[in-house]
Amino acid sequence: MSLSKLTIIIPTFYPGAIIKKCLSSLPSSSEIIIIDNGEDSELEKIIKFHKFKIKHYKVGDIGLTKSFNIGLAKSKNENILITQPDVYFNKNSIVNLLKAQKKYNNAGIISPLIFEKKNYSQFDHLDLSLSTLGNLKSIKRPKKMTILPSGDTCVEAVPATAMLIKKSIIKKINGWDENYYTYLEDIDLCLRLRKKRYSIMKIKESIVHHVGFGSNKKENQEKINKSRNWHYCWSSLYFKDKFSTRSTFYFFFVKMFLKYFIKFMVNFLLQRKKNYVRNFIRFTACVNYVFIKKANYRVRY
């Protein structure tokens, strides 16, 4: 399949220079779309002086799910590769994903193997345990994740580190759920695809390298970490609420609410600032879920 018929979508939020390695690993003949969640002058310069044309859309701080849906709408192609600024591809990895897509025609997602610090990542894929009624019982990392698969494998869920999708299939499940800002939006997408009987494939001959928490400038890390803690907590509650039984969700919520409140109080009394700030942020996400139920926490610069 021609690489010119592929769209590559990269959501960004002040990525810094790390995105250069990502862009350098992409094919010049593909349509490349950057969905920019910041007012990032450095990113504008990188795009301006890059060796091939990049479509740059400044959309404000809207989060991953809305960014993905905008990219989906802007794409001129059926085949779309989702990736991140802190990811780069081995040679021929993207071509091998496209070959696999033709081979596995019932696949909702085709995904490469993920490496972190030159090692096979423990976050390469996840197992989802569903009840007979289709409710989610658990999410687990498979055991022995250090052992590379001997061939292509079918899995239950993959992260949005890198995934090849078809626009028509994603539209059938109404795209990404925009209630999420970030975290678990990828697992949500995988779960809905699996419920529609689409498979999710990992391709042995396609490898990406993920820097990990490298998608933002280092000077912004303290603020970004607060945002990550808030949104991971909020998204965990929303995901559990969406896919579990009422009793399972209520138990999960009360457990998180009490855990973060107690940890906040204990660490505050002991003056462990880093710990009490982290747990206070998570506790406020729990409170938000009860009274507001919107993932509205934003980092200010």
N, C-alpha and C positions, 0 to 999 in steps of 0.2 A: 504494500500500500504506500502511496506517495505521502511523504511527510508534509507536502504542501496542503494536504487535506486534513491536517491535524491542527487543532487550537490548543495552546498551552495557557492555562490560567494560573496566575500567581497573586494571591492576596498579600498585601504588605501593611506593616505598621512601623514606620521608622526602622527599616532593616539595617541601615548602615552599609558598609562596603561588602558585607558578607554575600549580598545578592549577586555580586559580580561573578563569583565562581558558579553559581547556579545558572546565570544567563549564558556563560561561556560553554556550558555543557549541553545547551539546547540547540536543536537544528535551526539554521538560519532560514530555511524555506517554510517553516511552520508559522502560523499566526500566533503571536505572543501577546497576551493581554495581562497588564498589571492593574489590579484593583487596589488603589492606594487609599488606605484609611487615615492617612495623616496629611499634614501640610509640610511635605518633606522636600526641602530644596536640594538636599544631597542626592536623593533618589532621582529627582528631575535631571540633575547633571549627569548621573550615571546613564540614564536612558538616552539623553541627548547625544552623548559621545559614544554610545555603544555601536558596534560595527554593523548591526542590522536593525531594521525598523521594529519598534515596539509600540503597541497601542496602550496609552496610559490614561486611566480614568480615575479622577480624584472624586471620591464619594463621601468623604467624612468618616468619622469613627462609627461605622455601622456593624462591625464584627464579621466573623467568617461566613456565616450562613447567608446573609444578605449579599456579601461579596461574591460568593459562589453563584448565587442565583442571577446576579447582574452579569457575571461572566458567561453564564449559560445563555442568557438572552442576547448578549453581544456577539457570541461566537457565530461565525459564518459556516462552521463545519459541524458535521454529525459527531465526529470523534473528538473528544476533549480530554486532555491530560491535566489533572489538578496536581499542583505541587506547592512547595513552600520556599521562601527566600533562602533558608539555610539547608537546602538540599541540592546535591549535584549528582548527575547521572554518569555511570560508566559508559564507555564507548559502545555503541550499538544497542544499549539497553532500551531506548525508546522504540527503535525499529523492531526489537524482539517482542515488545509489548503489543505492537500493532499486528505482528504475525500471529501472536497468541490469540488476539481478539478474533481473527478470522477463523482460527481453529476451534475456539470455544464460543460458539455462536449463541449460547444461552447464558453467557456470563453477564452479570450486571456491572461488575468491576473486575478489571485486570490490574494486578498490582505487582511491582517488583519486590525482590527481597530487600530488606532494609538493614544497613550496616551503620553502627555507631562506634567511632574510634577504632575503625578497622575490624570490628567484631560483629558477628551476626546479632542483631538487636533482639532483646527480650520483648520488645514491643512490636515485633514484625506483624503479628496478628493475634487475635483473641478468640476464645471459645465462648459461645453464647449457649446457655442452657434454658430451653423453653419448656413450659408446661404443655399438657395436651390441649389446653384452651388457647395456646399461643402467647401466654403471659411470660415475661422474662423472669427466670428464677435466679440466674447468676451470670456474671461476666468473669472469666478467668484467663490468665495467661497460661498457655500450654506448658507442660513440663518439658525438660530437656531442650530448651530453646537455643542452646549453644550448638546443637547438631543441625547442620545444614540439610535441607530436604534433598533427596536424591533425584527428584524431578519436579515437575509442576504439581501443585497441590491445591485442593479445594478447601477453603477455610470458611469460618462463620463471619468474621469481621476483620477489617483492616483500618489503620489510621489514615488520615488525609495527608500523610507525608508525601505520597505519590499514588495516584489512582487514575487509570484510563477508563473512561466511561463513554456511553453513547447518549447524546442529547435526548433522543426519542425515549429511551428507557427511563432516564431520570425524570423526564416530564410526566411519564405515566404514574409516578409516585409523588407528583407535585413538588419535585425539587427538594431542596434542603429546608428543614423546619426552622423558620426565622425566629422562633421563640428563643433559640439558643443564640448567645453571642459568640462563645467559643467553648470548647470541651464537650465531648460526647456527641457532637453533631454528626461526626463520621460514623460512629457506632449506630446511631439512630438511623442514618441512611442505609447502612448495611442490614440492619434488622428489618427494615421495611422492604428492602429488595429480597431478602431471604423469604419473607412471608409471601411474596409474589412469585416464589419458586425460581428466582434467578440465582445463579451460582456466583461465587466470589473466588477468583483464581490468583494464586501466587506463582510467578514465573521464575524458574530457576536461572535462566540465562539473562535475566534483567536485574541489575543491582543499582541501588541508590545509596548514597552516603548522607546521613543526617547528623548535622552538627549538634542539634539538641539545645533548645532554649537559646538559639542563636539568631532568632528572627528579629531581634530588636537591638538597638544601640546599647552598649554597656552602661553609658551614663544614665540610661532610663530604667535600669534593672530594678531598683527599689520600688518605684511606682508600678512597674510591670508585674513584679512579684505580688504586690497587693491585689492587683487586678486578677491575676491568675488564681490566687487563693479564693477570692470572692466568687469568680465565675465557675471555678471547678465545683465549689460547694453548691451554688445555685443550680448548675446544670445537672449535677448528680441528683438533686431533689426532683427537678423537672423530669429527667429521664425515668427515674423510679416511679414517679406519679403517672407518667404516660404509659408505661409498659407493665406495671405490676398490679396486683389486686389492691383494693383499698386498705385492707388490714396490713398487708406487707408494707405499703407506703407509709401508713401512720406509724408503724413501729420504727421504720427507718428514719422518719423525720424526728420523732421524739428522741431517738438515740443520738442523732447528730446535734440537735438543739441543746440537749443537756451536756453532751460531751464538750462542745466548744464553749459553752457558758462556764462550765466548771474549770476547764483548762485556762480560760481567760482570767477568771478570778484568782486561781492559784498562782499563775505566773505574774499577775499584777501585784499580788501581795508579796511575792518574792522578788519583785522588781526585775524580772527577766523580760526586758522590753521587746526584744525580737519575737519571743514566744507569745507574749500577751497581745501584741499587735496582730500577729498572724491569726490567732484564735478569735480575737475580737472581730476581725474582718470576716471570718467564716461565720461567726455568730450573727452578724448583721445580714449576711446572705440568707440565713434561715428566717430571720424576722421579715425580710423583704418578701420571701416566698409566701408567707402567711398573709401579709397585709397589702402587698402591691403586686406580686407575682409577675414582675417584669425584670429582665436582665439588664438593668439600667445603670449599673456601676461603670463609670468611665474614668480613665486616667486624664489628668489635666497637666498641660505643660506651660 
